[in-house]
Amino acid sequence: MIFRGYDNLMVAARQGSPLAIGYGDGEMYVGSDAIALAPFTDRISYLEDGDWAVITREGIAVRDRAGAAVERPIARSLAAGLVVDKGNYRHFMAKEIHEQPEVVGHTLAHYLDLANYRVDLPALPFDFASVTRLSLSACGTAFYACLVAKYWFERWAKLPVDIDIASEFRYRETTMAPGGAALFVSQSGETADTLASLRYCREQHQHVLSIVNVQESSIARESDGVLPTLGGPEIGVASTKAFTCQLTVLACLAIAAGKARGVIGPELEAELVKALVEVPRHMATMLRDETPYETLAHSLSKARDVLYLGRGSSYPIALEGALKLKEISYIHAEGYAAGELKHGPIALIDEEVPVIVIAPRDDLFDKTVSNMQEVAARDGKIILVSDADPASTGCEVQTMLPVPTVHPFVTPLVYAVPVQLIAYHTAVFMGTDVDQPRNLAKSVTVE
């Protein structure tokens, strides 16, 4: 609040949504988080729920809900040193897509012993060996990262996983056994529903671990343990590098869980870590030539509806691809598990509907091919994202987007790049606001 006639006074209060105070030289700032204040100062304090503050150029006086004077610690924010511009790119989203080989590499270096091909995580607030179930919760793209992680934890660590969209989990009122483990994923660390879910788990006496891109955020501060994604500020509203960095941390965490539970031995650990180490190189390879995506954008921009199909850990990538296309091009798109095609979505397919198939050549490839053939029989336009020879599918493929052959464990990380490029180039061709799509905010800090 500001007041007419009082030029040296602001009053700020926090209830629910985050609120940060920035300390400058003879000036003070109020913002949603450290990233918002990064261009102005690196000295940040955070109000807590119920706090209200009287702010002048000279300083701040904070009181809690009861009116008692309180001190909130001032911290140095890491965000201020990471203020970015577009560089030589047309959009922040393009720049952030191209930063992925670098930031995924930085994240891997933080969580792996690269000399010995071992996972080297910081101390966790719980022992995976004694965890009977793991709860995962997030919103939007971060939820799809959790969905990939469900496949990883259950396949490579034999650990049952409950997963919920945070806005649903917080109202399910599920009973949780004391001493359990709960993991929350958020780019901003300020997502309102995710933070509320975290607090619910805290009330249920769960060990809380979070994966965030902003280490000073509310979710990070209220967690027992924090695993930062080290992606740097992400300006584009549609998440790209934050998503792949989240997947990177979750992959390392799944290997650590498998080790602790006796499922992954030294040889398998080295195999999986080597596969992870190769991911930045494969990403860079795909980003060298975006011509096929620019060409595809011309035809895709005419579509009214687009379907994405995937199986196994490619199913969440299909969901993420559909979300990206919806977010920035405004084309209606849906992601489906390929096996669900005959349970309803196949009714939508005709010669006007592009069907983007995420199909790495893995144990499920033949199953996915059978679904492609069903699409082809109904004259659907198949866009194949795969490392396989399109001739091996036995059906006509309108567009082939080749992907390097990688270990099945890391396919979600590698296949995230093509679905980002499909959405980006389609939106650019259509002339939409790629970095700031209509009706969307980077950080959803209210219900």
PyMOL commands that set and color helices and strands:
alter all, ss='L'
color gray80, all
select helices_A, chain A and resi 34-37+79-82+92-98+100-111+128-130+140-156+166-172+192-203+218-221+241-260+266-277+279-286+291-300+314-329+338-343+345-348+365-377+390-393+408-430
alter helices_A, ss='H'
color red, helices_A
select strands_A, chain A and resi 2-3+6-13+20-23+28-31+43-46+52-56+59-63+69-70+75-76+112-113+118-119+134-138+161-165+181-186+207-212+225-228+305-310+332-337+354-358+381-386+399-402
alter strands_A, ss='S'
color yellow, strands_A
deselect
rebuild
show_as cartoon
